[in-house]
């Protein structure tokens, strides 16, 4: 069923984190309903809004990294492409920042 996708460890961890965040946010919302607030984003947002925006950004960060990894390897004369762990860490930092300050 999932044979079309390359399930590497970073990909599996990334999707596992997304599932755990969705479960955690559901429980958090049930226990403590959210209030809209204004952060650095140009609109008032709830926790769910910030999670959605953060996850979209995280996906784009990972896709962009996959797109430029070959170019980076060529430009920096690396033996192999940089690890996707870099984009994973960067995307989780982005998500944390949006959730906290967005």
LUMZAZA-716035 format. One record per residue (C-alpha): x, y, z; residue in one letter; residue number from 1. Coordinates in Angstrom, 2 decimals. Example, Ala and Ser with C-alpha at 12.3 -4.5 7.8 and 13.67 -1.06 7.14 Angstrom:
// LUMZAZA-716035
<node u="12.30" v="-4.50" w="7.80" code="A" pos="1"/>
<node u="13.67" v="-1.06" w="7.14" code="S" pos="2"/>
***
This chain:
// LUMZAZA-716035
<node u="0.00" v="0.00" w="0.00" code="X" pos="1"/>
<node u="2.77" v="2.47" w="0.90" code="X" pos="2"/>
<node u="5.35" v="1.03" w="-1.50" code="X" pos="3"/>
<node u="5.28" v="4.17" w="-3.67" code="X" pos="4"/>
<node u="6.84" v="6.27" w="-0.91" code="X" pos="5"/>
<node u="10.40" v="6.03" w="0.34" code="X" pos="6"/>
<node u="9.92" v="5.51" w="4.08" code="X" pos="7"/>
<node u="13.25" v="6.61" w="5.46" code="X" pos="8"/>
<node u="13.71" v="7.17" w="9.17" code="X" pos="9"/>
<node u="13.45" v="10.99" w="8.92" code="X" pos="10"/>
<node u="10.25" v="10.74" w="6.85" code="X" pos="11"/>
<node u="8.68" v="8.31" w="9.33" code="X" pos="12"/>
<node u="9.67" v="10.51" w="12.28" code="X" pos="13"/>
<node u="8.31" v="13.62" w="10.53" code="X" pos="14"/>
<node u="4.89" v="12.05" w="9.95" code="X" pos="15"/>
<node u="4.85" v="10.51" w="13.42" code="X" pos="16"/>
<node u="5.47" v="13.97" w="14.89" code="X" pos="17"/>
<node u="2.57" v="15.37" w="12.86" code="X" pos="18"/>
<node u="0.20" v="12.67" w="14.10" code="X" pos="19"/>
<node u="1.32" v="13.16" w="17.71" code="X" pos="20"/>
<node u="0.86" v="16.94" w="17.39" code="X" pos="21"/>
<node u="-2.66" v="16.51" w="16.06" code="X" pos="22"/>
<node u="-3.56" v="14.17" w="18.91" code="X" pos="23"/>
<node u="-1.97" v="16.49" w="21.46" code="X" pos="24"/>
<node u="-3.74" v="19.55" w="20.04" code="X" pos="25"/>
<node u="-7.09" v="17.76" w="20.13" code="X" pos="26"/>
<node u="-6.65" v="16.84" w="23.79" code="X" pos="27"/>
<node u="-5.40" v="20.36" w="24.61" code="X" pos="28"/>
<node u="-8.37" v="21.96" w="22.84" code="X" pos="29"/>
<node u="-10.84" v="19.75" w="24.70" code="X" pos="30"/>
<node u="-9.26" v="20.50" w="28.08" code="X" pos="31"/>
<node u="-8.63" v="24.21" w="27.47" code="X" pos="32"/>
<node u="-10.49" v="25.91" w="24.61" code="X" pos="33"/>
<node u="-8.37" v="28.41" w="22.74" code="X" pos="34"/>
<node u="-8.77" v="32.18" w="22.43" code="X" pos="35"/>
<node u="-7.80" v="34.09" w="19.31" code="X" pos="36"/>
<node u="-4.67" v="36.23" w="19.65" code="X" pos="37"/>
<node u="-2.49" v="38.42" w="17.48" code="X" pos="38"/>
<node u="1.18" v="37.58" w="17.07" code="X" pos="39"/>
<node u="3.60" v="38.26" w="14.22" code="X" pos="40"/>
<node u="1.17" v="36.73" w="11.71" code="X" pos="41"/>
<node u="-0.98" v="39.36" w="9.97" code="X" pos="42"/>
<node u="-4.23" v="38.04" w="11.48" code="X" pos="43"/>
<node u="-5.72" v="36.82" w="14.74" code="X" pos="44"/>
<node u="-5.16" v="33.08" w="15.08" code="X" pos="45"/>
<node u="-6.09" v="30.18" w="17.33" code="X" pos="46"/>
<node u="-3.74" v="27.34" w="18.30" code="X" pos="47"/>
<node u="-5.20" v="25.21" w="15.51" code="X" pos="48"/>
<node u="-4.63" v="27.98" w="12.96" code="X" pos="49"/>
<node u="-1.01" v="28.34" w="14.05" code="X" pos="50"/>
<node u="-0.49" v="24.57" w="13.93" code="X" pos="51"/>
<node u="-1.88" v="24.45" w="10.37" code="X" pos="52"/>
<node u="0.29" v="27.39" w="9.25" code="X" pos="53"/>
<node u="3.33" v="25.88" w="10.97" code="X" pos="54"/>
<node u="2.78" v="22.47" w="9.37" code="X" pos="55"/>
<node u="2.40" v="24.03" w="5.93" code="X" pos="56"/>
<node u="5.64" v="25.93" w="6.46" code="X" pos="57"/>
<node u="7.38" v="22.78" w="7.70" code="X" pos="58"/>
<node u="6.26" v="20.88" w="4.60" code="X" pos="59"/>
<node u="7.55" v="23.64" w="2.32" code="X" pos="60"/>
<node u="10.87" v="23.79" w="4.18" code="X" pos="61"/>
<node u="11.35" v="20.05" w="3.70" code="X" pos="62"/>
<node u="10.32" v="20.17" w="0.04" code="X" pos="63"/>
<node u="12.64" v="23.10" w="-0.63" code="X" pos="64"/>
<node u="15.51" v="21.28" w="1.04" code="X" pos="65"/>
<node u="14.94" v="18.18" w="-1.05" code="X" pos="66"/>
<node u="14.90" v="20.40" w="-4.14" code="X" pos="67"/>
<node u="18.18" v="22.18" w="-3.37" code="X" pos="68"/>
<node u="20.09" v="19.31" w="-1.73" code="X" pos="69"/>
<node u="21.65" v="18.17" w="-5.02" code="X" pos="70"/>
<node u="22.60" v="21.73" w="-5.93" code="X" pos="71"/>
<node u="24.19" v="22.22" w="-2.48" code="X" pos="72"/>
<node u="26.18" v="19.02" w="-2.87" code="X" pos="73"/>
<node u="27.53" v="20.24" w="-6.23" code="X" pos="74"/>
<node u="28.28" v="23.82" w="-5.11" code="X" pos="75"/>
<node u="29.99" v="22.77" w="-1.89" code="X" pos="76"/>
<node u="31.74" v="19.79" w="-3.50" code="X" pos="77"/>
<node u="30.24" v="17.35" w="-1.01" code="X" pos="78"/>
<node u="30.60" v="13.61" w="-1.48" code="X" pos="79"/>
<node u="26.89" v="13.12" w="-0.90" code="X" pos="80"/>
<node u="23.78" v="15.24" w="-0.49" code="X" pos="81"/>
<node u="23.25" v="16.86" w="2.93" code="X" pos="82"/>
<node u="21.12" v="14.88" w="5.35" code="X" pos="83"/>
<node u="17.40" v="15.57" w="5.52" code="X" pos="84"/>
<node u="17.81" v="15.78" w="9.29" code="X" pos="85"/>
<node u="18.85" v="19.42" w="8.73" code="X" pos="86"/>
<node u="15.51" v="20.26" w="7.14" code="X" pos="87"/>
<node u="13.65" v="18.26" w="9.79" code="X" pos="88"/>
<node u="15.27" v="20.25" w="12.60" code="X" pos="89"/>
<node u="14.72" v="23.54" w="10.76" code="X" pos="90"/>
<node u="11.06" v="22.73" w="10.10" code="X" pos="91"/>
<node u="10.44" v="21.78" w="13.74" code="X" pos="92"/>
<node u="12.08" v="25.05" w="14.86" code="X" pos="93"/>
<node u="9.83" v="26.94" w="12.45" code="X" pos="94"/>
<node u="6.77" v="25.12" w="13.80" code="X" pos="95"/>
<node u="7.73" v="25.86" w="17.41" code="X" pos="96"/>
<node u="8.29" v="29.54" w="16.58" code="X" pos="97"/>
<node u="4.91" v="29.88" w="14.83" code="X" pos="98"/>
<node u="3.12" v="28.12" w="17.69" code="X" pos="99"/>
<node u="4.79" v="30.31" w="20.30" code="X" pos="100"/>
<node u="4.98" v="33.73" w="18.64" code="X" pos="101"/>
<node u="2.54" v="33.52" w="15.72" code="X" pos="102"/>
***
